[in-house]
């Protein structure tokens, strides 16, 4: 299977499983697109339309209206260049702010060994999840309440879902999450507060999460890279196989990255 398509299908599976445990969330596969709403996580990348085919352009207005009727900022996520009619329709509906998001993958042979001073632990207690949440919020510059749904026990208890903390001299400095499903390991919520950046901590915890995913049976690691993280992931051995385009209304928060 094409790696870009494999990445996309893996992301859809993750979103569907999250919708199964998060309050009032919806995940619906429709003709040419997926409609999803996560009211407790009110960002456009989790609320709106993920387009698969240009046939979704016809239904786009009604689908976005469903989301916005719930008072949630909606977004349209496309694989750049694959659904031009959807992109045109989204812009015509006022979603003119465009954010490119690299979709990147790596196989076990792509990653070299990485030395680091980090002590990395897998979180399995409520206190640990709370600390990971606090680090992620600080790293992303967001209120902890905004990210809290991703650290609920219903989410962290999903089979294959792991949260990691990286420590230096007993102090938590970075965090990441991974989710192993059907031979793929997704890397999410990699966050290092600004005071601890520039020391390779984000790279080290990403490398660890990927290696743990491979040890658990995955043979492909994937992620969506933020602007600040893309160069880090490339140096680790990740390669871009698809470019997503997130279309939103101007001046809205678009993604956790």
Secondary structure, DSSP 8 states (H G I E B T S, - for coil): --HHHHHHHHHHHHHHHHHTTSTT-EEEEETTEEEEE-TTS--GGGSEEEE-STTHHHHHHHHHHHHHTTT---EEEEETTT-HHHHHHHHHTT--EEEEEEEEEE-GGG------S-EEEE--SHHHHHHHHHHHHHHHT--HHHHGGGGSHHHHTSTTEEEEEEEETTEEEEEEEEEEETTEEEEEEEE--GGGTTSSHHHHHHHHHHHHHHHTT-SEEEEEE-TTTHHHHHHHT-EEEEEEEEEE-TTS-----
